[in-house]
Amino acid sequence: MSAKPSKKRSKTDWDKANTLGGSKIDTADIPPLDPEFFKSAELRMPSKKSSITVRLDSDVLEWFRKQGKGYQTRINAVLRTYMEAHKQ
């Protein structure tokens, strides 16, 4: 976990959330976390990322950026898929 606080503003309407109270929030689609759930639960920590400089064709980068927020994560996912397909 990063030690630096995020500079991004939360999109949560906290005033509305605070006025609703816990009993008015619909949680019907959330399954209960009973002991059975925890029997098969696994702790999954995010892998450490390395910061590098990569030269990409301008059109490739622009295409990923047009996909919206998280484009760097998607580039990483594409590279990971390629890597896993070519492992021996």
Contact map, one row per residue, 1 for C-alpha under 8 A:
1110000000000000000000000000000000000000000000000000000000000000000000000000000000000000
1111100000000000000000000000000000000000000000000000000000000000000000000000000000000000
1111100000000000000000000000000000000000000000000000000000000000000000000000000000000000
0111110000000000000000000000000000000000000000000000000000000000000000000000000000000000
0111111000000000000000000000000000000000000000000000000000000000000000000000000000000000
0001111110000000000000000000000000000000000000000000000000000000000000000000000000000000
0000111110000000000000000000000000000000000000000000000000000000000000000000000000000000
0000011111000000000000000000000000000000000000000000000000000000000000000000000000000000
0000011111100000000000000000000000000000000000000000000000000000000000000000000000000000
0000000111110000000000000000000000000000000000000000000000000000000000000000000000000000
0000000011111000000000000000000000000000000000000000000000000000000000000000000000000000
0000000001111100100000000000000000000000000000000000000000000000000000000000000000000000
0000000000111111100000000000000000000000000000000000000000000000000000000000000000000000
0000000000011111110000000000000000000000000000000000000000000000000000000000000000000000
0000000000001111111000000000000000000000000000000000000000000000000000000000000000000000
0000000000001111111100000000000000000000000000000000000000000000000000000000000000000000
0000000000011111111110000000000000000000000000000000000000000000000000000000000000000000
0000000000000111111110000000000000000000000000000000000000000000000000000000000000000000
0000000000000011111110000000000000000000000000000000000000000000000000000000000000000000
0000000000000001111111111000000000000000000000000000000000000000000000000000000000000000
0000000000000000111111111000000000000000000000000000000000000000000000000000000000000000
0000000000000000000111111000000000000000000000000000000000000000000000000000000000000000
0000000000000000000111111100000000000000000000000000000000000000000000000000000000000000
0000000000000000000111111100000000000000000000000000000000000000000000000000000000000000
0000000000000000000111111110000000000000000000000000000000000000000000000000000000000000
0000000000000000000000111111100000000000000000000000000000000000000000000000000000000000
0000000000000000000000001111110000000000000000000000000000000000000000000000000000000000
0000000000000000000000000111111000000000000000000000000000000000000000000000000000000000
0000000000000000000000000111111000000000000000000000000000000000000000000000000000000000
0000000000000000000000000011111100000000000000000000000000000000000000000000000000000000
0000000000000000000000000001111110000000000000000000000000000000000000000000000000000000
0000000000000000000000000000011111000000000000000000000000000000000000000000000000000000
0000000000000000000000000000001111111100000000000000000000000000000000000000000000000000
0000000000000000000000000000000111111100000000000000000000000000000000000000000000000000
0000000000000000000000000000000011111110000000000000000000000000000000000000000000000000
0000000000000000000000000000000011111111000000000000000000000000000000000000000000000000
0000000000000000000000000000000011111111100000000000000000000000000000000000000000000000
0000000000000000000000000000000011111111100000000000000000000000000000000000000000000000
0000000000000000000000000000000000111111100000000000000000000000000000000000000000000000
0000000000000000000000000000000000011111110000000000000000000000000000000000000000000000
0000000000000000000000000000000000001111111000000000000000000000000000000000000000000000
0000000000000000000000000000000000000001111100000000000000000000000000000000000000000000
0000000000000000000000000000000000000000111110000000000000000000000000000000000000000000
0000000000000000000000000000000000000000011111000000000000000000000000000000000000000000
0000000000000000000000000000000000000000001111100000000000000000000000000000000000000000
0000000000000000000000000000000000000000000111110000000000000000000000000000000000000000
0000000000000000000000000000000000000000000011111000000000000000000000000000000000000000
0000000000000000000000000000000000000000000001111100000000000000000000000000000000000000
0000000000000000000000000000000000000000000000111110000000000000000000000000000000000000
0000000000000000000000000000000000000000000000011111000000000000000000000000000000000000
0000000000000000000000000000000000000000000000001111100000000000000000000000000000000000
0000000000000000000000000000000000000000000000000111110000000000000000000000000000000000
0000000000000000000000000000000000000000000000000011111000000000000000000000000000000000
0000000000000000000000000000000000000000000000000001111100000000000000000000000000000000
0000000000000000000000000000000000000000000000000000111110000000000000000000000000000000
0000000000000000000000000000000000000000000000000000011111011000000000000000000000000000
0000000000000000000000000000000000000000000000000000001111111000000000000000000000000000
0000000000000000000000000000000000000000000000000000000111111100000000000000000000000000
0000000000000000000000000000000000000000000000000000000011111110000000000000000000000000
0000000000000000000000000000000000000000000000000000000111111111000000000000000000000000
0000000000000000000000000000000000000000000000000000000111111111100000000000000000000000
0000000000000000000000000000000000000000000000000000000001111111110000000000000000000000
0000000000000000000000000000000000000000000000000000000000111111111000000000000000000000
0000000000000000000000000000000000000000000000000000000000011111111100110110000000000000
0000000000000000000000000000000000000000000000000000000000001111111110100000000000000000
0000000000000000000000000000000000000000000000000000000000000111111100000000000000000000
0000000000000000000000000000000000000000000000000000000000000011111110100000000000000000
0000000000000000000000000000000000000000000000000000000000000001111111100000000000000000
0000000000000000000000000000000000000000000000000000000000000000101111100000000000000000
0000000000000000000000000000000000000000000000000000000000000000000111111100000000000000
0000000000000000000000000000000000000000000000000000000000000001101111111110000000000000
0000000000000000000000000000000000000000000000000000000000000001000001111111000000000000
0000000000000000000000000000000000000000000000000000000000000000000001111111100000000000
0000000000000000000000000000000000000000000000000000000000000001000001111111110000000000
0000000000000000000000000000000000000000000000000000000000000001000000111111111000000000
0000000000000000000000000000000000000000000000000000000000000000000000011111111100000000
0000000000000000000000000000000000000000000000000000000000000000000000001111111110000000
0000000000000000000000000000000000000000000000000000000000000000000000000111111111000000
0000000000000000000000000000000000000000000000000000000000000000000000000011111111100000
0000000000000000000000000000000000000000000000000000000000000000000000000001111111110000
0000000000000000000000000000000000000000000000000000000000000000000000000000111111111000
0000000000000000000000000000000000000000000000000000000000000000000000000000011111111100
0000000000000000000000000000000000000000000000000000000000000000000000000000001111111110
0000000000000000000000000000000000000000000000000000000000000000000000000000000111111110
0000000000000000000000000000000000000000000000000000000000000000000000000000000011111110
0000000000000000000000000000000000000000000000000000000000000000000000000000000001111111
0000000000000000000000000000000000000000000000000000000000000000000000000000000000111111
0000000000000000000000000000000000000000000000000000000000000000000000000000000000000111
